[in-house]
Amino acid sequence: MVVMDILEELEKVPQQPEDLASCDLLGFDTETTGLGPGSSIISASLVLRDRKSGEDKVANFLLNPHSPIDPGAAAVNGFTQEFVEKNGGDQKEGLEKMAKAIILAQLKGIPLVAYNAKFDVSMLESDLKKVGRGDLAEKLSRLSVLDPLVFDRALSRRPGKRKLENAMEWWGVSPRGGYHDAQVDTQAALDLMCAIAACHPEIPLPAMEWQRKEYGKWAESWNRWAEEKGARKVEEEWGL
């Protein structure tokens, strides 16, 4: 693992092939002030994985969004208001760097990998609009994304939970540490996506339409079950 300027590192990467088994990947994960509307990113991690060497190049971000942290979120991610206010960096600067790195990776043919990607991408888009960078948010609306959660639901027909740790165990991927840490979760999502790609190299890139279709199948099935059980339904479209 190497920690360095992610934009400088991406500049060095050659154009990537449209091949799920061999192209480099850019992992992304966030920890936030909460889950609801108006929540903001506290910490984030971008991890560039070289598929040939297996080396990860990591950029971590700690931001001060100047907004209260929900106690439930704090209990999960471990961030306190005092710590974030004391140590968090400039929100706008950090968000811009994240967005620019993701956009540059896309231009190089490097897909963005995020577990439950809609949450993290939507959070970044929302925060960019808050700081007056709706132009960058607009560019993020047309990403090539690989969401291991969508792949796992489509390709592993099993009962039970679909949290990152559950999927890791089913696909035989060893954890790197405790979950709900942005860097740990990002590298875990990359490990998981690589394992899925090794088992299913037939999936073409870009895989957006495939994922939209598979998400739709899952959502339809889930909502039928939810109707019978009186449970909460999910959105019928993936949203990416």
Buried (B, 14 or more C-beta within 10 A) or exposed (E): EEEEEBBEBBEEBEEBEEEBBEBBBBBBBBBBBBEEEEBBBBBBBBBBBBBEEEEBBBBBBBBBBEBEBBEEBBEBBEBEEEBBEEEBEEBBEBBBBBBBBBBBBBEBBBBBBBBBBBBBBBBBBBBBBBBEBEEBBEBBEEBBBBBBBBBBBBBBEEEEEBEBBBBBEBBEBEBBEEBBBBBBBBBBBBBBBBBBBEBEEEBEBBBBEBBBEBBEEBBEEBBEEBEEEEEEEEEEEBEB
